[in-house]
Amino acid sequence: MAGIEVIPSAKRLIKSLRDMGYDFAQAVADVVDNSIEAGATTVAIDVEFEADDSWIRIADNGTGMRPEELREALRYGAERQYREDDLGKFGLGLKTASMSQCQKLCVASRWNKERADISAYCWDLNHIERTNKWEILPVDRDGVAPAIRLPLKETTGTVVLWQRLDRILGYRHPYGEAARKRLFQMCRDVEEHLGMVFHRFLAGEVRGRKLKILVNGNTVRPWDPFCRDEPKTKQLSPIRLKLDYELDSGDIVTEAINIEPYVLPHQDNFSSQDAFRMASGPANWNQQQGLYIYRAGRMIQSGGWSGLRTADEHTKLARVAIHFLPALDEAFKINVAKMRVQLPGQLKDAIRDAVGPMIKLARETYGRKAAKRGGNVPGTPDDGGTTSGTKTLGSARTSATRGRAGELLTLDEWARRAMAVADPKERAAVQTVVAKLRLADAV
């Protein structure tokens, strides 16, 4: 019996796909993935603020694409063969990431080293709204704007141009200083995000894929969450786990997962205060502790414990790298935007056991300076002047803050334990007391 093809409404589906959850920095990172796959050694992100005519350009010096390859790359759900270590997967990233931020996406490419033959096509929401067709618009040679043409004048590569930046600027008519400042603040956020997500590529740690990224001409510096340049950083023995996973197709995949635990130095043992501040990361110390999950060298998750444990002031120096290859995408449940990943259930106990010694060492490192200053006993909490804001309670309240075996507790730890044993009616009172204690400490 013959099937009946049912083609989705172009204008409805493309509008829906704009809301996949990308923010600006994540969308740029997804486009950079394509540049890395194309063998680019340099990716330049440039922003031009011209009110309604503002644009963002992501240009690389990769291998480029022939016209037929470019048309296929612009298809939603593009068909292509992925290598074992490729960063792409679904054939959606370039389109969904770009259109989540703008109403017009133009992509131009040059593949011929000898001649500057440039092919260019656009997705335009205005055209789709009028026609309700899955149509890309060709850009003839004379219509290729300088913003697209100039980066390809001397090299092969691809240029991605975002125009009508409705999701980025956030104004119907983005004129004035407020819109300009908003855009360039977002550029600083992008620089920080790319330095984190691609730090292994920027540092030349991914074989054959040394990368340079520029944002408005500024070189993006890698941000190493493990502070491996710090002499007092402790790296525990790496652990290699094997995972057998049955794919939806019924095939069994056996792949290795590499785990690298690190304990960062106490604040007093960093080489400088600037190094300590840099190590805090985009989300600051407590939120940056935990698991850093990498897919083919590209960071997917930065911090958090993925349900293994809760974030704890005392373990904020603990960070763990977990590496896997795209063959395990189904096992890790990675999503289209490469912004969500889950630990496979059969690995959780093994990973929890693997990081146990690191957690113990992180607690000891956190409390050691306090012991030397005559404060808490080793292994108990002391903020040590960090930016977290947690304070050790003074002697006037020690009777209220001693735990088992006379250990001293931070206010946060006392509050956590009190909330854990309080019934719903008592919790409001606990919160009130904690608020008063914080106020008293601040005086």
Residue pairs with C-beta under 8 A, 6 or more apart in sequence:
7 134
9 132
10 128
10 131
10 132
10 133
10 134
10 135
11 128
11 129
11 132
14 76
14 99
14 123
14 125
14 128
15 125
17 76
17 92
17 95
17 96
17 99
17 100
18 96
18 99
18 100
18 167
19 100
20 96
20 100
20 336
20 337
21 337
21 339
22 30
22 96
22 97
22 100
22 101
22 337
22 339
24 101
24 167
24 168
24 186
24 189
24 190
25 186
25 189
25 190
25 192
25 193
25 194
26 97
26 193
26 337
26 339
27 97
27 98
27 100
27 101
28 45
28 56
28 58
28 97
28 190
28 193
28 194
29 193
29 194
29 197
29 198
30 93
30 94
30 96
30 97
30 337
30 338
31 58
31 93
31 94
31 97
31 98
31 160
32 43
32 58
32 194
32 198
32 213
33 87
33 88
33 93
33 298
33 338
34 73
34 87
34 88
34 93
34 94
34 158
35 43
35 58
35 60
35 62
35 158
36 87
36 198
36 201
36 209
36 211
36 298
37 62
37 86
37 87
37 88
38 60
38 62
38 63
38 64
38 65
38 157
38 158
39 62
39 63
40 60
40 61
40 62
40 157
40 211
41 61
41 210
41 211
41 212
42 60
42 61
42 211
42 212
42 213
42 214
43 58
43 59
43 60
43 211
43 212
43 213
43 214
44 57
44 58
44 59
44 60
44 151
44 213
44 214
45 56
45 57
45 58
45 187
45 190
45 194
45 213
45 214
45 215
45 216
46 56
46 57
46 59
46 216
46 217
47 54
47 55
47 56
47 57
47 183
47 184
47 187
47 216
48 54
48 55
48 56
48 57
48 147
49 179
49 180
49 183
49 184
51 173
51 174
51 175
51 179
52 164
52 173
52 174
52 175
53 163
54 163
54 165
54 169
54 174
54 183
55 147
55 161
55 162
55 163
55 165
56 101
56 102
56 161
56 162
56 165
56 168
57 147
57 148
57 151
57 159
57 160
57 161
57 162
58 159
58 160
59 151
59 152
59 157
59 158
59 159
59 160
60 157
60 158
60 159
61 155
61 156
61 157
62 156
62 157
62 158
63 111
63 156
63 157
64 109
64 110
64 111
64 112
64 152
64 156
64 157
64 158
65 73
65 109
65 111
65 119
65 158
66 111
66 119
67 119
69 109
69 111
70 107
70 109
70 119
70 121
71 121
71 136
72 78
72 79
72 80
73 80
73 94
73 107
74 94
74 95
74 107
74 121
74 123
74 136
75 91
76 91
76 92
76 95
76 96
76 134
77 90
77 91
77 92
78 91
78 92
79 91
80 88
80 91
82 88
82 89
82 326
84 325
84 326
84 327
85 296
85 297
85 325
85 326
86 296
86 326
87 295
87 296
87 298
87 326
87 338
89 326
89 329
89 334
89 336
90 336
92 336
93 336
93 337
93 338
94 107
94 160
95 105
95 123
96 336
96 337
97 337
98 105
98 123
98 160
98 162
99 105
99 123
99 125
100 167
101 162
101 165
101 167
101 168
102 162
102 163
102 164
102 165
102 166
102 167
102 168
103 124
103 125
103 126
103 163
103 164
103 166
104 122
104 123
104 124
104 125
104 126
104 162
104 163
104 164
105 122
105 123
105 124
105 160
105 161
105 162
105 163
106 120
106 121
106 122
106 139
106 148
106 160
106 161
106 163
107 120
107 121
107 122
107 158
107 159
107 160
107 161
108 118
108 119
108 120
108 139
108 144
108 148
108 149
108 152
108 158
108 159
108 161
109 118
109 119
109 120
109 152
109 157
109 158
109 159
110 116
110 117
110 118
110 119
110 152
110 155
110 156
110 157
110 158
111 117
111 156
112 156
113 156
116 152
116 153
118 141
118 144
118 148
118 149
118 152
120 138
120 139
120 143
120 144
120 148
121 136
121 137
121 138
121 139
122 136
122 137
122 139
123 136
123 137
124 137
125 164
127 135
127 137
128 134
128 135
139 148
145 161
147 159
147 161
148 159
148 161
151 157
151 159
152 159
162 168
165 174
165 183
168 183
168 186
169 179
169 182
169 183
170 179
170 182
171 179
187 215
187 216
190 215
191 215
191 218
191 220
192 223
192 282
193 282
194 213
194 215
194 220
195 202
195 220
195 221
195 222
195 223
196 223
196 225
196 281
196 282
196 299
196 302
197 298
197 299
197 302
198 211
198 213
198 220
198 222
198 298
198 299
199 222
199 223
199 224
199 225
199 299
200 206
200 222
200 294
200 297
200 298
200 299
201 209
201 210
201 211
201 297
201 298
202 211
202 212
202 213
202 220
202 221
202 222
203 222
203 224
204 210
205 297
206 297
209 297
212 219
212 220
213 219
213 220
214 220
223 278
223 281
225 279
225 281
225 288
225 292
225 302
225 303
225 319
226 233
226 235
226 260
226 262
226 264
226 292
226 319
226 321
227 233
227 262
227 264
227 265
227 270
227 275
227 279
228 235
228 262
230 264
230 265
230 270
230 271
230 275
230 279
231 271
232 265
232 266
232 269
232 270
233 262
233 263
233 264
233 265
234 262
234 263
234 361
234 365
235 260
235 261
235 262
236 261
236 262
236 263
236 357
236 358
236 361
238 258
238 259
238 260
238 261
239 258
239 259
239 260
239 261
239 354
240 256
240 257
240 258
240 259
241 256
241 257
241 258
241 259
241 347
241 350
241 351
241 354
242 254
242 255
242 256
242 257
243 253
243 254
243 255
243 256
243 257
243 328
243 331
243 344
243 346
243 347
244 252
244 253
244 254
245 252
245 253
245 254
245 255
245 328
245 330
245 331
245 344
246 252
246 253
247 253
247 330
248 330
253 327
253 328
253 331
255 324
255 325
255 327
255 328
257 322
257 323
257 324
257 328
257 347
258 321
258 322
258 323
258 324
259 320
259 321
259 322
259 323
259 351
259 354
259 355
260 320
260 321
260 322
260 323
261 318
261 319
261 320
261 354
261 355
261 357
261 358
262 318
262 319
262 320
262 321
262 358
263 317
263 318
263 319
263 358
263 361
263 362
263 365
264 279
264 317
264 318
264 319
264 365
265 317
265 365
266 317
266 365
266 366
266 368
266 369
266 384
267 276
267 369
267 384
267 385
267 386
268 369
268 384
268 385
270 276
270 279
277 387
280 288
280 387
281 287
281 288
281 302
281 303
282 288
282 302
283 302
283 303
284 387
284 388
285 316
285 386
285 387
285 388
286 311
286 313
286 316
286 388
287 303
287 304
287 311
288 302
288 303
288 316
288 319
289 303
289 305
289 311
289 312
289 315
289 316
289 317
289 318
289 319
290 303
290 304
290 305
290 306
290 311
290 318
290 319
290 320
291 301
291 303
291 304
291 305
291 306
291 308
291 320
291 322
291 343
292 299
292 301
292 302
292 303
292 319
292 320
292 321
292 322
293 299
293 300
293 301
293 306
293 322
293 324
293 332
293 341
294 300
294 321
294 322
294 323
294 324
295 324
295 325
295 326
295 329
295 332
295 334
295 338
295 341
296 325
296 326
297 323
298 338
300 334
300 338
300 339
300 341
301 341
303 319
304 311
305 311
306 342
306 343
307 343
307 348
308 343
308 348
308 351
308 352
308 355
309 315
309 352
309 359
313 366
313 381
313 383
313 388
313 390
313 410
313 412
313 413
314 362
314 363
314 366
314 367
314 381
314 413
315 359
315 362
315 363
315 366
316 362
316 366
316 386
316 388
317 362
317 365
317 366
318 355
318 358
318 359
318 361
318 362
320 355
320 358
322 351
324 331
324 332
328 344
331 344
332 341
332 342
332 343
332 344
333 340
333 341
333 342
334 340
334 341
335 341
343 351
363 379
364 378
364 379
366 381
366 382
366 384
367 376
367 377
367 378
367 379
367 380
367 381
367 382
368 378
369 382
369 384
370 376
370 380
370 381
370 382
370 384
370 392
371 377
371 378
373 382
375 382
375 392
375 408
376 382
376 392
376 407
376 408
377 407
377 408
380 407
380 408
380 409
381 390
381 392
381 408
381 409
381 410
381 413
382 392
382 410
383 389
383 390
383 391
383 392
383 410
390 410
390 411
390 412
391 410
391 411
391 441
392 408
392 410
392 411
393 400
393 401
393 408
393 409
393 410
393 411
393 414
393 437
393 441
394 441
397 437
398 408
400 414
401 408
401 409
401 411
401 414
402 408
402 409
403 409
403 413
403 417
409 417
411 434
411 437
411 438
411 441
414 434
415 430
415 431
415 434
418 430
418 434
419 427
419 430
419 431
422 429
422 430
